[in-house]
Amino acid sequence: RDPKPAPPGNQHSMFWKNGKLEIRAKLDKVTGAKYEALLDPLAKPRPTTADEGPDPRSREEREGDALAELVDLMLRADQLPEHGGEPVTLTLTMPYEDLANQVGHATLDNGDRVPVEQVRELACNAGIIPMVLGGAGQPLNVGRKTRTFPAAIRRILVTRDRGCAFPGCGRPPRQCDAHHIQHWANGGDTSVDNAVLLCRHHHTLIHQSEWEVKLVTGMPTFYPPAWLDPQRSPRRNLINTA
């Protein structure tokens, strides 16, 4: 008798549409269960806080953000597949003056544009290389991964912050980026005294809103926008530091 045809293996397809990558996948039971187990804790609603209220995202949006977090976690992993002889990286190219002045956009490897607010956030992360151009359009400086926080500094941040330092957030350290309080494009150094752990959501919030963070007596302290609190009273995370 003819042998039974082998069942189809895992399948994955992706294509760009209207500036977004659309992904479709069919996974076997074991791989699917692993995927669910990875995604589920990252897709939980954010804690309700007095400042932000309940998480407004739908489950579909939360799972999409969870997949984005999973990508960030992989970029911070110790062992990654290689591409062209070096670990997988994402290169963003833009003029230095635009980056420092927070205007304009960067260009990705594939030619797509990324707004400067997002570039400054991405530049905090491992696996991201900002290619800064001088006035003549020549490479002025390639931000190597030494611009991201090495393991020794990250361990100190984990001990100090115990997770996302934003008030009311309980995300654990493994789901957090190390954020430059003073951005390196504006002269900030990569050190414990210029860093704070932030989850993906609050990292974006700090880069794209009027929230500010400073170290006060060595502890991350946050100042809300004036429209939220006219006094801009300082706040700290009492969940992770309790």
Secondary structure, 3 states (H helix, E strand, C coil): CCCCCCCCCCEEEEEEECCEEEEEEECCHHHHHHHHHHHHHHCCCCCCECCCECCCCCHHHHHHHHHHHHHHHHHCCCCCCEECCEECCEEEEEEHHHHHHCCCEEECCCCCEEEHHHHHHHCCCCCEEEEEECCCCCEEEECCHHHCCCHHHHHHHHHHHCCCCCCCCCCCHHHEEEEECCCHHHCCCCCHHHEEEEEHHHHHHHHHCCCEEEEECCEEEEECCCCCCCCCCCECCCCCCC
